[in-house]
Amino acid sequence: MDENLHSPQRRLIELRIEHADLDDLIDRIPLDGAGDDLVLRRLKKRRLLLRDQIARLETQIAPPEPA
């Protein structure tokens, strides 16, 4: 059971959930606030990092087939 807690598949699910949560949060931040600009940029940067981690993990789990 402990193996499932640290499996790549579980980590992938966790990253996808966090990415979806950030998407939702970014969509709900009003664009009219000047102070929110920095927060919005940081959230978008975090979302990009998550997307890269997801892509790397997906490649590890199921490497692309040779053409």
Secondary structure, 3 states (H helix, E strand, C coil): CHHHHCCHHHHHHHHHHHHHHHHHHHHHCCCCCCCHHHHHHHHHHHHHHHHHHHHHHHHHHCCCCCC
